[in-house]
Amino acid sequence: MLAIPARRRSVDAERYPGLTALEGRADALGAQRRVVLTHSPNLHAKQAAGLDQTIAKAVRALAETAAVLQRGKGRRDRVGVHSEIGRILRPRWLDRIVQTTLTATRQPSCG
């Protein structure tokens, strides 16, 4: 959007400070549709803060899972550990952002 000249993407600056918008047409759902692309620095900042918080929560949960596995207290097999990792990374498609690698091959001992 920044590649488009400011005069083509401005809105009423007094009513909507910082907001930019661009109108166009696109094929959607089998027909030509009017589309409006907007960008708000305020909304962008809030979304980024929310994503940062979600990532931090997932990293803490992954660290706790890793600590349990290192202590040898985990009673899950490899499939169970992968399932737990998938559960932790499910929100907001974190599996596209956070990369994990399970390196241990030892199965938990019974008894």
C-alpha positions as CSV (number, residue, x, y, z in Angstrom):
1,M,0.0,0.0,0.0
2,L,2.9,2.4,0.7
3,A,4.0,2.0,-3.0
4,I,0.8,3.9,-4.0
5,P,1.1,7.7,-3.8
6,A,-0.4,9.3,-0.6
7,R,-2.9,11.4,-2.6
8,R,-4.6,8.2,-3.8
9,R,-4.9,6.6,-0.4
10,S,-5.8,9.5,1.9
11,V,-9.0,9.8,3.9
12,D,-10.4,12.6,6.0
13,A,-7.4,13.3,8.2
14,E,-9.4,15.2,10.8
15,R,-12.0,12.5,11.3
16,Y,-9.6,9.6,10.9
17,P,-6.0,10.6,11.8
18,G,-3.4,8.2,10.5
19,L,-5.9,6.1,8.5
20,T,-5.2,5.4,4.9
21,A,-7.5,3.7,2.4
22,L,-7.4,2.6,-1.2
23,E,-10.4,1.6,-3.3
24,G,-10.2,-0.9,-6.2
25,R,-11.9,-3.8,-7.9
26,A,-11.2,-7.5,-7.6
27,D,-12.7,-10.8,-8.7
28,A,-14.2,-12.4,-5.7
29,L,-16.8,-15.2,-5.3
30,G,-17.2,-15.3,-9.1
31,A,-17.9,-11.6,-9.7
32,Q,-16.2,-8.3,-9.9
33,R,-16.4,-6.6,-6.5
34,R,-15.5,-3.2,-5.1
35,V,-12.8,-3.6,-2.5
36,V,-11.5,-1.1,0.1
37,L,-8.1,-1.7,1.6
38,T,-7.4,0.2,4.8
39,H,-4.5,0.6,7.1
40,S,-4.6,2.0,10.6
41,P,-1.3,2.5,12.6
42,N,-3.3,2.2,15.9
43,L,-4.9,-1.1,14.9
44,H,-1.7,-2.4,13.5
45,A,0.1,-1.7,16.8
46,K,-2.6,-3.4,18.8
47,Q,-2.5,-6.5,16.5
48,A,1.3,-6.7,16.7
49,A,1.1,-6.4,20.6
50,G,-1.5,-9.2,20.7
51,L,0.6,-11.4,18.4
52,D,3.7,-10.8,20.5
53,Q,1.7,-11.8,23.6
54,T,0.5,-15.0,21.9
55,I,4.0,-15.9,20.8
56,A,5.4,-15.3,24.3
57,K,2.7,-17.5,25.9
58,A,3.5,-20.3,23.4
59,V,7.2,-20.0,23.9
60,R,6.7,-20.4,27.7
61,A,4.5,-23.4,27.2
62,L,7.1,-25.0,24.9
63,A,9.9,-24.3,27.3
64,E,7.9,-26.0,30.1
65,T,7.2,-29.0,27.9
66,A,10.9,-29.2,27.0
67,A,11.8,-29.0,30.7
68,V,9.5,-31.8,31.6
69,L,10.9,-33.9,28.9
70,Q,14.5,-33.1,29.9
71,R,13.8,-34.2,33.5
72,G,12.5,-37.5,32.2
73,K,9.1,-37.0,33.8
74,G,7.2,-36.9,30.5
75,R,5.0,-40.0,30.0
76,R,4.2,-39.4,26.4
77,D,5.5,-41.1,23.3
78,R,6.8,-39.1,20.3
79,V,3.3,-38.9,18.8
80,G,2.0,-37.5,22.1
81,V,4.7,-34.9,22.3
82,H,4.0,-33.8,18.7
83,S,0.3,-33.6,19.6
84,E,1.2,-31.4,22.6
85,I,3.3,-29.1,20.5
86,G,0.5,-28.9,17.9
87,R,-1.9,-27.9,20.7
88,I,0.4,-25.2,21.9
89,L,1.0,-23.7,18.4
90,R,-2.6,-23.9,17.3
91,P,-3.7,-20.3,18.1
92,R,-3.3,-17.8,15.3
93,W,-1.4,-20.2,13.1
94,L,1.7,-20.0,15.3
95,D,3.0,-23.1,13.6
96,R,3.7,-20.8,10.6
97,I,5.8,-18.5,12.9
98,V,7.4,-20.7,15.5
99,Q,9.5,-23.6,14.4
100,T,10.1,-26.6,16.7
101,T,12.3,-29.6,16.4
102,L,12.0,-32.7,18.5
103,T,15.5,-34.2,18.8
104,A,15.4,-36.9,21.5
105,T,14.6,-40.4,20.5
106,R,14.5,-42.1,23.9
107,Q,11.1,-43.5,24.9
108,P,10.0,-42.9,28.5
109,S,10.7,-45.8,30.8
110,C,7.8,-47.6,32.5
111,G,7.9,-48.2,36.2
